[in-house]
Amino acid sequence: MALYPLGLVAVVALVTALIRFAPFLLFPAGRQTPACIRYLSAVLPYAAIGMLVIYCLKDLRPLLMPYALPELICVALVVLSYVWKRSTLLSVVLGTLSYMAIVQKVL
């Protein structure tokens, strides 16, 4: 019975290692990276951020109290802090902490 958790950890570690090593195995140092991979590396970070924004704002109810104000305030704080400091980490932390503060303390 104790072998199951060990086997699970071993499989997860193996899959993680293979995923980490796959780019080095598929694209050796001397070869040119394919154009489609270069394109994906340029556009996927923006697509991921867009998906996160949609996921975070998907359940807004602007016609019910509190009229989506906490979310809109925090989105504005994230955008303004990023424009001001150009720091993704600062923007995410500020947005998260301000949302938690508004939801827990104000509402």
ChimeraX attribute file (.defattr): number of C-alpha atoms within 10 A of each C-alpha:
attribute: neighborCount
match mode: 1-to-1
recipient: residues
	/A:1	5
	/A:2	6
	/A:3	8
	/A:4	9
	/A:5	10
	/A:6	11
	/A:7	11
	/A:8	11
	/A:9	12
	/A:10	12
	/A:11	12
	/A:12	12
	/A:13	12
	/A:14	12
	/A:15	12
	/A:16	12
	/A:17	11
	/A:18	12
	/A:19	11
	/A:20	11
	/A:21	11
	/A:22	11
	/A:23	11
	/A:24	10
	/A:25	10
	/A:26	10
	/A:27	12
	/A:28	10
	/A:29	9
	/A:30	6
	/A:31	8
	/A:32	8
	/A:33	13
	/A:34	9
	/A:35	9
	/A:36	9
	/A:37	9
	/A:38	10
	/A:39	10
	/A:40	11
	/A:41	11
	/A:42	11
	/A:43	10
	/A:44	11
	/A:45	11
	/A:46	11
	/A:47	12
	/A:48	11
	/A:49	11
	/A:50	12
	/A:51	12
	/A:52	12
	/A:53	12
	/A:54	11
	/A:55	10
	/A:56	12
	/A:57	14
	/A:58	9
	/A:59	9
	/A:60	14
	/A:61	12
	/A:62	10
	/A:63	8
	/A:64	8
	/A:65	9
	/A:66	12
	/A:67	12
	/A:68	15
	/A:69	14
	/A:70	18
	/A:71	19
	/A:72	14
	/A:73	14
	/A:74	21
	/A:75	21
	/A:76	13
	/A:77	19
	/A:78	22
	/A:79	15
	/A:80	13
	/A:81	18
	/A:82	17
	/A:83	12
	/A:84	10
	/A:85	10
	/A:86	12
	/A:87	12
	/A:88	14
	/A:89	10
	/A:90	14
	/A:91	22
	/A:92	18
	/A:93	12
	/A:94	17
	/A:95	21
	/A:96	16
	/A:97	13
	/A:98	19
	/A:99	19
	/A:100	14
	/A:101	13
	/A:102	16
	/A:103	12
	/A:104	9
	/A:105	8
	/A:106	8
	/A:107	9
